[in-house]
Amino acid sequence: MKLTTILCCSLLIVYGLMAAVYALTGFDLLAAVCFGNAVVYRSALSAAGVCALWLLFWLIAFRPTRSLS
């Protein structure tokens, strides 16, 4: 469970950095990593969606911020 959460966080950070490169330069780094293949590109984007849903579930189920209040 912890490994999955760490993996999802790191994957979303990498996707975020790729999005920042695209926003700042106009160069789509994810498309370059996927070699322009549309199926691989969409699969990578769907993996980001699954990671985001996993982290949302993790935040709701385990409430890691409960001790902050």
mmCIF file as gemmi writes it, N, C-alpha and C atoms, coordinates in Angstrom:
data_model
loop_
_atom_site.group_PDB
_atom_site.id
_atom_site.type_symbol
_atom_site.label_atom_id
_atom_site.label_alt_id
_atom_site.label_comp_id
_atom_site.label_asym_id
_atom_site.label_entity_id
_atom_site.label_seq_id
_atom_site.pdbx_PDB_ins_code
_atom_site.Cartn_x
_atom_site.Cartn_y
_atom_site.Cartn_z
_atom_site.occupancy
_atom_site.B_iso_or_equiv
_atom_site.pdbx_formal_charge
_atom_site.auth_seq_id
_atom_site.auth_asym_id
_atom_site.pdbx_PDB_model_num
ATOM 1 N N . MET Axp A 1 ? 0.822 -1.189 0 1 0 ? 1 A 1
ATOM 2 C CA . MET Axp A 1 ? 0 0 0 1 0 ? 1 A 1
ATOM 3 C C . MET Axp A 1 ? 0.875 1.264 0 1 0 ? 1 A 1
ATOM 4 N N . LYS Axp A 2 ? 1.895 1.259 0.843 1 0 ? 2 A 1
ATOM 5 C CA . LYS Axp A 2 ? 2.78 2.418 0.907 1 0 ? 2 A 1
ATOM 6 C C . LYS Axp A 2 ? 3.584 2.56 -0.382 1 0 ? 2 A 1
ATOM 7 N N . LEU Axp A 3 ? 4.036 1.447 -0.921 1 0 ? 3 A 1
ATOM 8 C CA . LEU Axp A 3 ? 4.802 1.477 -2.165 1 0 ? 3 A 1
ATOM 9 C C . LEU Axp A 3 ? 3.953 2.004 -3.322 1 0 ? 3 A 1
ATOM 10 N N . THR Axp A 4 ? 2.7 1.594 -3.371 1 0 ? 4 A 1
ATOM 11 C CA . THR Axp A 4 ? 1.793 2.067 -4.424 1 0 ? 4 A 1
ATOM 12 C C . THR Axp A 4 ? 1.589 3.57 -4.326 1 0 ? 4 A 1
ATOM 13 N N . THR Axp A 5 ? 1.419 4.061 -3.115 1 0 ? 5 A 1
ATOM 14 C CA . THR Axp A 5 ? 1.218 5.493 -2.919 1 0 ? 5 A 1
ATOM 15 C C . THR Axp A 5 ? 2.457 6.282 -3.309 1 0 ? 5 A 1
ATOM 16 N N . ILE Axp A 6 ? 3.63 5.795 -2.936 1 0 ? 6 A 1
ATOM 17 C CA . ILE Axp A 6 ? 4.875 6.477 -3.305 1 0 ? 6 A 1
ATOM 18 C C . ILE Axp A 6 ? 5.064 6.454 -4.823 1 0 ? 6 A 1
ATOM 19 N N . LEU Axp A 7 ? 4.76 5.321 -5.454 1 0 ? 7 A 1
ATOM 20 C CA . LEU Axp A 7 ? 4.879 5.211 -6.905 1 0 ? 7 A 1
ATOM 21 C C . LEU Axp A 7 ? 3.923 6.168 -7.611 1 0 ? 7 A 1
ATOM 22 N N . CYS Axp A 8 ? 2.693 6.243 -7.129 1 0 ? 8 A 1
ATOM 23 C CA . CYS Axp A 8 ? 1.713 7.15 -7.748 1 0 ? 8 A 1
ATOM 24 C C . CYS Axp A 8 ? 2.121 8.612 -7.566 1 0 ? 8 A 1
ATOM 25 N N . CYS Axp A 9 ? 2.624 8.952 -6.379 1 0 ? 9 A 1
ATOM 26 C CA . CYS Axp A 9 ? 3.071 10.328 -6.15 1 0 ? 9 A 1
ATOM 27 C C . CYS Axp A 9 ? 4.228 10.687 -7.078 1 0 ? 9 A 1
ATOM 28 N N . SER Axp A 10 ? 5.19 9.787 -7.19 1 0 ? 10 A 1
ATOM 29 C CA . SER Axp A 10 ? 6.341 10.088 -8.043 1 0 ? 10 A 1
ATOM 30 C C . SER Axp A 10 ? 5.941 10.175 -9.511 1 0 ? 10 A 1
ATOM 31 N N . LEU Axp A 11 ? 5.016 9.323 -9.943 1 0 ? 11 A 1
ATOM 32 C CA . LEU Axp A 11 ? 4.56 9.384 -11.33 1 0 ? 11 A 1
ATOM 33 C C . LEU Axp A 11 ? 3.824 10.69 -11.617 1 0 ? 11 A 1
ATOM 34 N N . LEU Axp A 12 ? 3.001 11.139 -10.687 1 0 ? 12 A 1
ATOM 35 C CA . LEU Axp A 12 ? 2.304 12.406 -10.888 1 0 ? 12 A 1
ATOM 36 C C . LEU Axp A 12 ? 3.269 13.589 -10.858 1 0 ? 12 A 1
ATOM 37 N N . ILE Axp A 13 ? 4.329 13.503 -10.064 1 0 ? 13 A 1
ATOM 38 C CA . ILE Axp A 13 ? 5.332 14.567 -10.056 1 0 ? 13 A 1
ATOM 39 C C . ILE Axp A 13 ? 6.042 14.629 -11.405 1 0 ? 13 A 1
ATOM 40 N N . VAL Axp A 14 ? 6.373 13.472 -11.962 1 0 ? 14 A 1
ATOM 41 C CA . VAL Axp A 14 ? 7.031 13.433 -13.274 1 0 ? 14 A 1
ATOM 42 C C . VAL Axp A 14 ? 6.108 13.994 -14.347 1 0 ? 14 A 1
ATOM 43 N N . TYR Axp A 15 ? 4.83 13.608 -14.307 1 0 ? 15 A 1
ATOM 44 C CA . TYR Axp A 15 ? 3.878 14.15 -15.273 1 0 ? 15 A 1
ATOM 45 C C . TYR Axp A 15 ? 3.721 15.651 -15.103 1 0 ? 15 A 1
ATOM 46 N N . GLY Axp A 16 ? 3.739 16.121 -13.874 1 0 ? 16 A 1
ATOM 47 C CA . GLY Axp A 16 ? 3.649 17.551 -13.625 1 0 ? 16 A 1
ATOM 48 C C . GLY Axp A 16 ? 4.845 18.317 -14.169 1 0 ? 16 A 1
ATOM 49 N N . LEU Axp A 17 ? 6.03 17.73 -14.027 1 0 ? 17 A 1
ATOM 50 C CA . LEU Axp A 17 ? 7.223 18.366 -14.588 1 0 ? 17 A 1
ATOM 51 C C . LEU Axp A 17 ? 7.172 18.393 -16.106 1 0 ? 17 A 1
ATOM 52 N N . MET Axp A 18 ? 6.666 17.313 -16.7 1 0 ? 18 A 1
ATOM 53 C CA . MET Axp A 18 ? 6.514 17.289 -18.157 1 0 ? 18 A 1
ATOM 54 C C . MET Axp A 18 ? 5.502 18.328 -18.612 1 0 ? 18 A 1
ATOM 55 N N . ALA Axp A 19 ? 4.438 18.506 -17.862 1 0 ? 19 A 1
ATOM 56 C CA . ALA Axp A 19 ? 3.441 19.521 -18.194 1 0 ? 19 A 1
ATOM 57 C C . ALA Axp A 19 ? 4.02 20.923 -18.04 1 0 ? 19 A 1
ATOM 58 N N . ALA Axp A 20 ? 4.89 21.12 -17.045 1 0 ? 20 A 1
ATOM 59 C CA . ALA Axp A 20 ? 5.523 22.429 -16.868 1 0 ? 20 A 1
ATOM 60 C C . ALA Axp A 20 ? 6.459 22.744 -18.029 1 0 ? 20 A 1
ATOM 61 N N . VAL Axp A 21 ? 7.188 21.738 -18.498 1 0 ? 21 A 1
ATOM 62 C CA . VAL Axp A 21 ? 8.062 21.94 -19.659 1 0 ? 21 A 1
ATOM 63 C C . VAL Axp A 21 ? 7.226 22.323 -20.875 1 0 ? 21 A 1
ATOM 64 N N . TYR Axp A 22 ? 6.098 21.641 -21.056 1 0 ? 22 A 1
ATOM 65 C CA . TYR Axp A 22 ? 5.223 21.957 -22.185 1 0 ? 22 A 1
ATOM 66 C C . TYR Axp A 22 ? 4.64 23.363 -22.057 1 0 ? 22 A 1
ATOM 67 N N . ALA Axp A 23 ? 4.245 23.739 -20.84 1 0 ? 23 A 1
ATOM 68 C CA . ALA Axp A 23 ? 3.647 25.057 -20.649 1 0 ? 23 A 1
ATOM 69 C C . ALA Axp A 23 ? 4.659 26.175 -20.848 1 0 ? 23 A 1
ATOM 70 N N . LEU Axp A 24 ? 5.899 25.942 -20.452 1 0 ? 24 A 1
ATOM 71 C CA . LEU Axp A 24 ? 6.899 27.006 -20.531 1 0 ? 24 A 1
ATOM 72 C C . LEU Axp A 24 ? 7.6 27.096 -21.878 1 0 ? 24 A 1
ATOM 73 N N . THR Axp A 25 ? 7.751 25.961 -22.557 1 0 ? 25 A 1
ATOM 74 C CA . THR Axp A 25 ? 8.516 25.98 -23.806 1 0 ? 25 A 1
ATOM 75 C C . THR Axp A 25 ? 7.692 25.642 -25.042 1 0 ? 25 A 1
ATOM 76 N N . GLY Axp A 26 ? 6.577 24.948 -24.866 1 0 ? 26 A 1
ATOM 77 C CA . GLY Axp A 26 ? 5.788 24.519 -26.017 1 0 ? 26 A 1
ATOM 78 C C . GLY Axp A 26 ? 6.229 23.175 -26.555 1 0 ? 26 A 1
ATOM 79 N N . PHE Axp A 27 ? 7.263 22.584 -25.966 1 0 ? 27 A 1
ATOM 80 C CA . PHE Axp A 27 ? 7.752 21.271 -26.387 1 0 ? 27 A 1
ATOM 81 C C . PHE Axp A 27 ? 7.062 20.196 -25.559 1 0 ? 27 A 1
ATOM 82 N N . ASP Axp A 28 ? 6.344 19.3 -26.226 1 0 ? 28 A 1
ATOM 83 C CA . ASP Axp A 28 ? 5.603 18.25 -25.531 1 0 ? 28 A 1
ATOM 84 C C . ASP Axp A 28 ? 6.55 17.09 -25.212 1 0 ? 28 A 1
ATOM 85 N N . LEU Axp A 29 ? 7.06 17.09 -23.995 1 0 ? 29 A 1
ATOM 86 C CA . LEU Axp A 29 ? 8.034 16.098 -23.572 1 0 ? 29 A 1
ATOM 87 C C . LEU Axp A 29 ? 7.414 14.708 -23.475 1 0 ? 29 A 1
ATOM 88 N N . LEU Axp A 30 ? 6.155 14.616 -23.07 1 0 ? 30 A 1
ATOM 89 C CA . LEU Axp A 30 ? 5.491 13.318 -22.985 1 0 ? 30 A 1
ATOM 90 C C . LEU Axp A 30 ? 5.339 12.694 -24.367 1 0 ? 30 A 1
ATOM 91 N N . ALA Axp A 31 ? 5.002 13.498 -25.353 1 0 ? 31 A 1
ATOM 92 C CA . ALA Axp A 31 ? 4.899 12.976 -26.715 1 0 ? 31 A 1
ATOM 93 C C . ALA Axp A 31 ? 6.263 12.53 -27.23 1 0 ? 31 A 1
ATOM 94 N N . ALA Axp A 32 ? 7.303 13.232 -26.833 1 0 ? 32 A 1
ATOM 95 C CA . ALA Axp A 32 ? 8.651 12.835 -27.251 1 0 ? 32 A 1
ATOM 96 C C . ALA Axp A 32 ? 9.059 11.528 -26.591 1 0 ? 32 A 1
ATOM 97 N N . VAL Axp A 33 ? 8.7 11.357 -25.327 1 0 ? 33 A 1
ATOM 98 C CA . VAL Axp A 33 ? 9.01 10.107 -24.624 1 0 ? 33 A 1
ATOM 99 C C . VAL Axp A 33 ? 8.233 8.94 -25.23 1 0 ? 33 A 1
ATOM 100 N N . CYS Axp A 34 ? 7.026 9.209 -25.682 1 0 ? 34 A 1
ATOM 101 C CA . CYS Axp A 34 ? 6.181 8.176 -26.29 1 0 ? 34 A 1
ATOM 102 C C . CYS Axp A 34 ? 6.466 8 -27.783 1 0 ? 34 A 1
ATOM 103 N N . PHE Axp A 35 ? 7.452 8.742 -28.312 1 0 ? 35 A 1
ATOM 104 C CA . PHE Axp A 35 ? 7.845 8.678 -29.726 1 0 ? 35 A 1
ATOM 105 C C . PHE Axp A 35 ? 6.685 8.997 -30.667 1 0 ? 35 A 1
ATOM 106 N N . GLY Axp A 36 ? 5.757 9.832 -30.217 1 0 ? 36 A 1
ATOM 107 C CA . GLY Axp A 36 ? 4.659 10.265 -31.06 1 0 ? 36 A 1
ATOM 108 C C . GLY Axp A 36 ? 3.561 9.233 -31.256 1 0 ? 36 A 1
ATOM 109 N N . ASN Axp A 37 ? 3.65 8.091 -30.589 1 0 ? 37 A 1
ATOM 110 C CA . ASN Axp A 37 ? 2.643 7.049 -30.704 1 0 ? 37 A 1
ATOM 111 C C . ASN Axp A 37 ? 1.412 7.447 -29.883 1 0 ? 37 A 1
ATOM 112 N N . ALA Axp A 38 ? 0.273 7.591 -30.551 1 0 ? 38 A 1
ATOM 113 C CA . ALA Axp A 38 ? -0.941 8.073 -29.891 1 0 ? 38 A 1
ATOM 114 C C . ALA Axp A 38 ? -1.469 7.091 -28.85 1 0 ? 38 A 1
ATOM 115 N N . VAL Axp A 39 ? -1.329 5.802 -29.093 1 0 ? 39 A 1
ATOM 116 C CA . VAL Axp A 39 ? -1.834 4.808 -28.137 1 0 ? 39 A 1
ATOM 117 C C . VAL Axp A 39 ? -1.016 4.84 -26.852 1 0 ? 39 A 1
ATOM 118 N N . VAL Axp A 40 ? 0.29 4.929 -26.983 1 0 ? 40 A 1
ATOM 119 C CA . VAL Axp A 40 ? 1.154 4.995 -25.801 1 0 ? 40 A 1
ATOM 120 C C . VAL Axp A 40 ? 0.936 6.311 -25.061 1 0 ? 40 A 1
ATOM 121 N N . TYR Axp A 41 ? 0.746 7.388 -25.797 1 0 ? 41 A 1
ATOM 122 C CA . TYR Axp A 41 ? 0.496 8.704 -25.204 1 0 ? 41 A 1
ATOM 123 C C . TYR Axp A 41 ? -0.784 8.678 -24.375 1 0 ? 41 A 1
ATOM 124 N N . ARG Axp A 42 ? -1.838 8.118 -24.935 1 0 ? 42 A 1
ATOM 125 C CA . ARG Axp A 42 ? -3.11 8.045 -24.207 1 0 ? 42 A 1
ATOM 126 C C . ARG Axp A 42 ? -3.021 7.098 -23.025 1 0 ? 42 A 1
ATOM 127 N N . SER Axp A 43 ? -2.254 6.03 -23.16 1 0 ? 43 A 1
ATOM 128 C CA . SER Axp A 43 ? -2.059 5.103 -22.042 1 0 ? 43 A 1
ATOM 129 C C . SER Axp A 43 ? -1.319 5.78 -20.891 1 0 ? 43 A 1
ATOM 130 N N . ALA Axp A 44 ? -0.338 6.595 -21.221 1 0 ? 44 A 1
ATOM 131 C CA . ALA Axp A 44 ? 0.395 7.326 -20.187 1 0 ? 44 A 1
ATOM 132 C C . ALA Axp A 44 ? -0.512 8.325 -19.483 1 0 ? 44 A 1
ATOM 133 N N . LEU Axp A 45 ? -1.358 8.993 -20.245 1 0 ? 45 A 1
ATOM 134 C CA . LEU Axp A 45 ? -2.296 9.928 -19.632 1 0 ? 45 A 1
ATOM 135 C C . LEU Axp A 45 ? -3.329 9.208 -18.771 1 0 ? 45 A 1
ATOM 136 N N . SER Axp A 46 ? -3.762 8.029 -19.196 1 0 ? 46 A 1
ATOM 137 C CA . SER Axp A 46 ? -4.714 7.275 -18.374 1 0 ? 46 A 1
ATOM 138 C C . SER Axp A 46 ? -4.048 6.758 -17.104 1 0 ? 46 A 1
ATOM 139 N N . ALA Axp A 47 ? -2.753 6.45 -17.163 1 0 ? 47 A 1
ATOM 140 C CA . ALA Axp A 47 ? -2.025 6.05 -15.952 1 0 ? 47 A 1
ATOM 141 C C . ALA Axp A 47 ? -1.972 7.208 -14.959 1 0 ? 47 A 1
ATOM 142 N N . ALA Axp A 48 ? -1.843 8.416 -15.454 1 0 ? 48 A 1
ATOM 143 C CA . ALA Axp A 48 ? -1.871 9.585 -14.575 1 0 ? 48 A 1
ATOM 144 C C . ALA Axp A 48 ? -3.239 9.736 -13.918 1 0 ? 48 A 1
ATOM 145 N N . GLY Axp A 49 ? -4.288 9.453 -14.665 1 0 ? 49 A 1
ATOM 146 C CA . GLY Axp A 49 ? -5.633 9.507 -14.091 1 0 ? 49 A 1
ATOM 147 C C . GLY Axp A 49 ? -5.84 8.46 -13.019 1 0 ? 49 A 1
ATOM 148 N N . VAL Axp A 50 ? -5.333 7.269 -13.243 1 0 ? 50 A 1
ATOM 149 C CA . VAL Axp A 50 ? -5.449 6.198 -12.246 1 0 ? 50 A 1
ATOM 150 C C . VAL Axp A 50 ? -4.656 6.563 -10.998 1 0 ? 50 A 1
ATOM 151 N N . CYS Axp A 51 ? -3.483 7.139 -11.182 1 0 ? 51 A 1
ATOM 152 C CA . CYS Axp A 51 ? -2.677 7.562 -10.032 1 0 ? 51 A 1
ATOM 153 C C . CYS Axp A 51 ? -3.388 8.649 -9.233 1 0 ? 51 A 1
ATOM 154 N N . ALA Axp A 52 ? -4.004 9.578 -9.917 1 0 ? 52 A 1
ATOM 155 C CA . ALA Axp A 52 ? -4.736 10.637 -9.22 1 0 ? 52 A 1
ATOM 156 C C . ALA Axp A 52 ? -5.92 10.072 -8.447 1 0 ? 52 A 1
ATOM 157 N N . LEU Axp A 53 ? -6.625 9.116 -9.036 1 0 ? 53 A 1
ATOM 158 C CA . LEU Axp A 53 ? -7.743 8.489 -8.318 1 0 ? 53 A 1
ATOM 159 C C . LEU Axp A 53 ? -7.262 7.69 -7.124 1 0 ? 53 A 1
ATOM 160 N N . TRP Axp A 54 ? -6.122 7.003 -7.268 1 0 ? 54 A 1
ATOM 161 C CA . TRP Axp A 54 ? -5.563 6.255 -6.14 1 0 ? 54 A 1
ATOM 162 C C . TRP Axp A 54 ? -5.222 7.193 -4.983 1 0 ? 54 A 1
ATOM 163 N N . LEU Axp A 55 ? -4.594 8.337 -5.283 1 0 ? 55 A 1
ATOM 164 C CA . LEU Axp A 55 ? -4.231 9.27 -4.227 1 0 ? 55 A 1
ATOM 165 C C . LEU Axp A 55 ? -5.459 9.9 -3.591 1 0 ? 55 A 1
ATOM 166 N N . LEU Axp A 56 ? -6.497 10.135 -4.364 1 0 ? 56 A 1
ATOM 167 C CA . LEU Axp A 56 ? -7.747 10.635 -3.802 1 0 ? 56 A 1
ATOM 168 C C . LEU Axp A 56 ? -8.346 9.61 -2.848 1 0 ? 56 A 1
ATOM 169 N N . PHE Axp A 57 ? -8.368 8.347 -3.245 1 0 ? 57 A 1
ATOM 170 C CA . PHE Axp A 57 ? -8.844 7.281 -2.362 1 0 ? 57 A 1
ATOM 171 C C . PHE Axp A 57 ? -8.006 7.215 -1.095 1 0 ? 57 A 1
ATOM 172 N N . TRP Axp A 58 ? -6.689 7.304 -1.24 1 0 ? 58 A 1
ATOM 173 C CA . TRP Axp A 58 ? -5.782 7.208 -0.102 1 0 ? 58 A 1
ATOM 174 C C . TRP Axp A 58 ? -6.021 8.353 0.883 1 0 ? 58 A 1
ATOM 175 N N . LEU Axp A 59 ? -6.232 9.558 0.342 1 0 ? 59 A 1
ATOM 176 C CA . LEU Axp A 59 ? -6.485 10.708 1.217 1 0 ? 59 A 1
ATOM 177 C C . LEU Axp A 59 ? -7.813 10.584 1.954 1 0 ? 59 A 1
ATOM 178 N N . ILE Axp A 60 ? -8.821 10.018 1.299 1 0 ? 60 A 1
ATOM 179 C CA . ILE Axp A 60 ? -10.13 9.859 1.939 1 0 ? 60 A 1
ATOM 180 C C . ILE Axp A 60 ? -10.101 8.706 2.936 1 0 ? 60 A 1
ATOM 181 N N . ALA Axp A 61 ? -9.506 7.593 2.564 1 0 ? 61 A 1
ATOM 182 C CA . ALA Axp A 61 ? -9.557 6.394 3.408 1 0 ? 61 A 1
ATOM 183 C C . ALA Axp A 61 ? -8.647 6.495 4.625 1 0 ? 61 A 1
ATOM 184 N N . PHE Axp A 62 ? -7.468 7.057 4.486 1 0 ? 62 A 1
ATOM 185 C CA . PHE Axp A 62 ? -6.498 7.023 5.572 1 0 ? 62 A 1
ATOM 186 C C . PHE Axp A 62 ? -6.322 8.353 6.277 1 0 ? 62 A 1
ATOM 187 N N . ARG Axp A 63 ? -6.825 9.426 5.729 1 0 ? 63 A 1
ATOM 188 C CA . ARG Axp A 63 ? -6.799 10.757 6.33 1 0 ? 63 A 1
ATOM 189 C C . ARG Axp A 63 ? -5.451 11.079 6.968 1 0 ? 63 A 1
ATOM 190 N N . PRO Axp A 64 ? -4.426 11.234 6.149 1 0 ? 64 A 1
ATOM 191 C CA . PRO Axp A 64 ? -3.106 11.516 6.724 1 0 ? 64 A 1
ATOM 192 C C . PRO Axp A 64 ? -2.998 12.902 7.378 1 0 ? 64 A 1
ATOM 193 N N . THR Axp A 65 ? -3.942 13.773 7.101 1 0 ? 65 A 1
ATOM 194 C CA . THR Axp A 65 ? -3.9 15.123 7.683 1 0 ? 65 A 1
ATOM 195 C C . THR Axp A 65 ? -4.719 15.22 8.963 1 0 ? 65 A 1
ATOM 196 N N . ARG Axp A 66 ? -5.223 14.106 9.454 1 0 ? 66 A 1
ATOM 197 C CA . ARG Axp A 66 ? -6.075 14.129 10.645 1 0 ? 66 A 1
ATOM 198 C C . ARG Axp A 66 ? -5.313 14.675 11.863 1 0 ? 66 A 1
ATOM 199 N N . SER Axp A 67 ? -4.051 14.336 11.979 1 0 ? 67 A 1
ATOM 200 C CA . SER Axp A 67 ? -3.271 14.751 13.164 1 0 ? 67 A 1
ATOM 201 C C . SER Axp A 67 ? -2.855 16.216 13.102 1 0 ? 67 A 1
ATOM 202 N N . LEU Axp A 68 ? -3.079 16.891 11.985 1 0 ? 68 A 1
ATOM 203 C CA . LEU Axp A 68 ? -2.663 18.284 11.86 1 0 ? 68 A 1
ATOM 204 C C . LEU Axp A 68 ? -3.598 19.245 12.597 1 0 ? 68 A 1
ATOM 205 N N . SER Axp A 69 ? -4.822 18.827 12.847 1 0 ? 69 A 1
ATOM 206 C CA . SER Axp A 69 ? -5.783 19.759 13.47 1 0 ? 69 A 1
ATOM 207 C C . SER Axp A 69 ? -5.753 19.742 14.958 1 0 ? 69 A 1
